[in-house]
């Protein structure tokens, strides 16, 4: 029998609680998003694009990546699939081809109306008070901010 440190117990790890909760939330979203033809990461990208949509050229890919905390290697194929579905249009700036902007198409805007009930459907049947979820979201935002401001761990 080995000496088990409570610090190394899986159930004592905040990372595992976050990981398991993330997987459970994503699994709950999957059937709701299937009707829209979106994956969960695509849904998150569309949420940002709907939020920022002003009918113009749209945000830069780098702005979207920063907001979603995704690098361009992850974001580019995701946006390419959304563009293939004609939900958005990517355009390079004429004077600087490194700058790519994303604009919603009419189909992308129309999808917003179909997605409007998703958050409520997600919570339907959960025995959790809305105030608890609001508090949890704030705590997670605080944790995220602290993690992003902390210096990287020594290698």
N, C-alpha and C positions, 0 to 999 in steps of 0.2 A: 504494500500500500504506500502510495506517495503522498507527500504533504501537499495539499492543495491550497494555493493562495486565493483568498476571496477576491482579490483584485483581478485575477485571471479567470474567474468564472464567467462563462458566456452571458448568463443572465444579469451580471453586474456591469456589462459594457453598454455605455450610451450608444456607441456606434452600432451595436447589434440591434438595439431597440429602434433606432432610426432606420436602419436597413430593413428590418422586418416590417415596420410600419409603412415604409415607402413601397415595398413589394405588395403589401395588402391594399394600399390605396390604388396603386397602378392596376392591380387585378380587378378592383371594383370599377375602375374607369373603363376597362377594356370592352365590356359589352355595351356600355353607353356610347362609346366612341365608334364602335363598329358601324353603327347606323350612319355615322358621318363619314366613314371611310378614313378615319384618322387614327394614328397611333398616339400614345400619350405624349411623346416628345413633340410630335407635329401639332397636337392640340395646344401645348404650351407655347409653341412658336406662334400659332394663330392667335392665341389670347393676347400676346404682345402686339401683334400686327393690328388686331381689331382695336386695341387700346390706343395705338398711335396713328391710326388711319385718319388722314385729313384730306384724302382724295388726291394728294400730290405725289411726288416722287417716292415718298416713303422713307423709312429709316435706312441707315447703312447696315450692311450685314454685320459689321463690327459692333454696332450699337446693339443689335439683336443678340449677338453672341455674349456681349457684356451683361446684358439684362438677364439672359438665361444661364449665364456662367458656363457657356460652351465654347470650345475652340472652333476655329474655322474648319478643321478636319472632320469634326462631328456635325457641324451646322450645314456645311455645303451639301452633302448628300441628302440631308433632310429637306433643305430648301429646293433642291433639284426635283425631288419626288413631288413636292407641293406644286412646283411649277409645271411638271408633267401633267398634273391633274387640273391645270389651268386655274389654280386658286390664287396664284401670285405671279408676278413678273419681276425678274431680276434684270437690272440694267447697269451697265458700266458707265461711269462718268466720262464724257468725251475728252476732257483735259487731263484726267488722271484715271487710267484704266484699272488701277488698284482699288478704287472706290466703287463698290457695288451697292446699289440701292434696291430695296424691295418694296414693291407696290402691290396692294391687293387688286385683284381683278373683280369684276362684278360678281362672278361665282364665289370668290373668296368672301366678299361682303355678304352675299346671300346666305352663306353657310353660318354666319354669326347668328342669324335669327333661329336657325335650326339647333344651334348649340346653346341657346339661352337657358334651357331647362336643365342642362347637364349638372351644374352645381347642386341644385335642389334634388335631383334624382339621386345623386351620389349619397346625399345625407338621409334620404328616405329609408326608414326602417332601422336607422342607427339609434341606439339608446344613449345619445350624447347630447347634452344641452348646448345650444348655440354659443352661449357665453363661455363654456369650457373650450370650445374650438377656437374662439376669438383669442382667449388667453393663451392657448397652446401655440397659435400662430405667432403671437407676439413674443412668446418665450423662444420659439425657434428662430425668429428673426434676430433676436438678441444673441442667441448662440452663434448664428451664422456671422453676425457682425464681429463678435469676439474672435471667432476662428479666423476670419479674413484679416483681422488686424494683428493677430498674434504672429510673432516671428516663427518661421518654420522650425520644426524640431531639428535638433542636431542629428546628422546622419551617422 
